[in-house]
Amino acid sequence: MREYESNATCGKRLSSIGLDNTKVNRQAYRQLLLTTPGLGEYISGAILFEKTLYQSTTDGKKFVNCLREQNIVPGIKVNKGLDGLASRSAEYYKQGARFAKWHTVVSIPCGPSALAVKEAAWGLARYAGISQDNGLMPVVEPEILLDGEHPIERTLEVAERVWAKRPLPHTLTMLKRRVPPSVPGIMKMVANTL
């Protein structure tokens, strides 16, 4: 479950239902989501915003403990760069996170250059190693921004350069084995949607 919205993004959700973006309202919103009875029957992990990792319900129970009680593994979205990541990761683990998600963004219209792809891959690999060194399972997301006027063939060309080719046959095999033929298509979630 993606619950790593910044306070500003959470405020947009609150505003859409006529509520002010206050600490109390954000806490109530997150509490509503993270303590939903039966949630663990449908999800196995929750990616949290850094501040949410440290927050509690109105009665003082840490959100990470609410998740664990439903057999949901708490994780953290890391987005402050590689400097200091080791110490932050150790603290995230101490607070109850067991995985960390990092994404890098590649833009299509003017690239990406071979160097941009290489640097993105290097950053993701370095992050993954630091996460593992601190007990966190890394979730690596090389995101391709779809913005622009380019044709779908250009998107395919960029995707083939950015996304690893090695796991692809295994992913396709798994999908063919597990997804019923009646499913018309599978789409990747777009990260920046409301």
N, C-alpha and C positions, 0 to 999 in steps of 0.2 A: 504494500500500500504506500502510496506517495503522500507523505504528510510533512514535507520539508518546505512548506511555504514560508517566505519571509513575513515579517509583521506587516509590511506594506501589502503583499499579496493577500494575506489573510484579511486585511482591512477591506480589500475589494470584495471579497466574499461576504463579509459582514455588511458592507454598504448595500449590497444587492438585496438584502432582506431588511434594510432600514435600521441597522445598528451601527453605532459609532465604533471606530477602531481603538478600543481601549484595552489595557492589559486584562481587565476582568472579563471582557467579552471574548478576547482571544483565548483565554484560559477556558472559558465555558464552551467555546466552539471546539477546541482541541479535546476537552474532556468528553464532550458528546461523541466525537468520532472515536477516540481511543478506548472508551469504556463501553462501547456498544455491546450488549449481550449477544453472544454467539458469533462475534466477529472472527474468532479463531477458527471457526468452521469453514471460512471462506478465504482467508489469507494466512500466509505463513510468516511474513515479514513486513515491517513498517519502517520506511526511511524517514527519519525525523530531521527537522530543522535543528541546528545546534542548540538554540535556546530551549527548544521543547525537550531535549534530552535531560535538561536540568529541572524541568518544571514538574509540578505535582497537581493533583486534583484539589478541589476546594477543601476536602477533608484531610489533605496532607499526604496522600499516597502518590509516590512518584509514578509518572506516566509509564516509564520503562517497566515498572513492576506490574502495572495494569495489563500491559501487553504480555508479559511473561506468564501471568496467571491464565491467559487464554492460549498459551503455547505459540505466541507470536514473537519472533525474534526481532529485537530492536536494532535498528541500524542508524547511520548518520550520513548526511550529505556533507561532504567536505568540499570546500570551494575557496579556501584562502591561500592556495598555492603550496609549493613544496617546502618553502622556508618555515621551519617550526612544525612541520607536519608530524614528525616523530613524537614530539612531546604532546601535541594535541591528540594524536591517535592513542597514546598511552592513557591520557585523561578520559577520552571517549570510552575506552574499554573499561576503565575504572567506574565510569558512570553507568555502565550496563550495555553499551553498544557492542554488537558482535560482528557487524559488517559495516563497510563504508562504501559509499557510492561517489565516484568522481566522474565527471564528464568533461570532455573537451569538444569544442565546436569547430567544425570546418565549414567554410562558406563555399558555395558553388560558383556564383557568377564570375568572379575574377581568379579562380584557382580551383583547387588548392595547388600550390607548387609542390614539387617532390620534397623540398625542404620542409614545407609546412606539414605535410603528412608525416615525415620522419620525426619532426619535433613533437608533434601531437602524440605519436606512438611512444616516443621516449618518455614524455611526461607521464603518460598513463602507466607505462612499465615501472617507472620510478615510484609513483604513487602506490602501485600494487605491492611492490617490495616493502615499502615502509609500512603499509597497512599490515601485511603479513608478519613483519617483525614485531608488531605490537598487538598481535592476537586478533586482528580484524580480517575478515574475509573481504577481499576487494571485489567490488562490482565495477567493471570498466565499461564506460559508455562513450564510444566515439560517435558524436552526434553530427549529422550532416544537416545544415540549415537548408530548407527547401525553398527559401525566398528567392524570387527572381523570375525572369521571363524565359528561362531556358526550357528546352524540351525534356521529356522524361528520359530520353536516351542519354542526355548529359548527366542526369541524376544517376543513372545506372553506371556510367563511366566513372564518375567520382566515387560511388559506393564500392565499385570493384577495387579502386586504389586505396580507399580508406579502411574498409572492413576486411578483417582477416579472411583469407581464402581457405585456410586449413580446416576450420571447424564447419564450413559451409556444408560439405557432404553429410556430416553427422547431423546437423540441424535439419537438413532436408529429409534424411532418413527418419528421424524422430517425428517430424511433422506428418510424413506419409503414414507412419505406423499408428499415431495417436489421434490425429484429427480426422473426424468422419468426412467422407467425400461430399456430403451435403453442405459442408461449410464453404461458402462461396469465395472467401478470401481471408487473409490474415494481414493486419496492418500494424505497424509499429506505432506505439503511442507517441504523439508529438509532445515533447517535454514542456513547451511554454504555452499551454492552453489553459483557459480558465474554465 
